[in-house]
């Protein structure tokens, strides 16, 4: 059962959520690890895992045909249990965000609103991502609100940089999700959404004018992005799942760019560590 739960939650990708939360806090202007930030890390983890549970629950009929080895169609766990656990984790996530914001600020309203928006996007995506042309945007908003929630749970007036970083990540997720949606197709319906993947490079180069570490992290991210895209180049050897999980891991490299761009190179290395941990865990637990 424990292995089934790990598979349902795609927990191999959790380190990217941790680096998102850390980057959101640092971009906002929080530079110390405190109990509020720890609560946020747990809250965002629950939101991610809960969303993954609901993804399997809502996709159970399609998985019965396309992915019969998934936990629900294979009979390893019932859909009712998965629905209850998924929604329960989303509720717990919002509750923990409110507690975190109360401890840090005493006013949880903005953080609670952002957490509610995050969970609403997660639910909307899972209910309405098949045959939905704007589903990449909705998925991008899910990641975007991780940064925003972390910021407003820890500071009354976060730096505008956190919004800039959140928007850049939104763009990256639009391109990534568009590619993921083509997994069962022989080709892409259009190529222009993939261009969104390049937005982080522009941000990194712009922020690296006076920061050599930021330039190095940007080059590392760019190199990894090219590595990920090469799984799509040869039609005869096209491997969309491999490209997608590689780009998911790359989200933490993007966080390293953000963190280093405000002068915290040592903390940026934590994001690189999250990238490496994600790759390691993906060897044992599928990231898609």
Secondary structure, DSSP 8 states (H G I E B T S, - for coil): -HHHHHHHHTGGGHHHHHHHHHHHHHHHT--S--HHHHHHHHHHHHHHHHHHHHHHHHTHHHHHHH-TTSTTTTTSS-HHHHHHHHHHHHHHHHHHHHHHHHHHTS--HHHHHHHHHHHHHHHHHHHS-TT-TTHHHHHHHHHHHHHHHHHHHH-SS--THHHHHHHHHHHHHHHHHHHHTTTTSSS-S-SGGGGGGGHHHHHHHHHTTT-HHHHHHHHHHHHHHHHHHHHHH-GGG--HHHHHHHHHHTHHHHHHHHHHHTT-HHHHHHHHHHHHHHHHHHTTS---
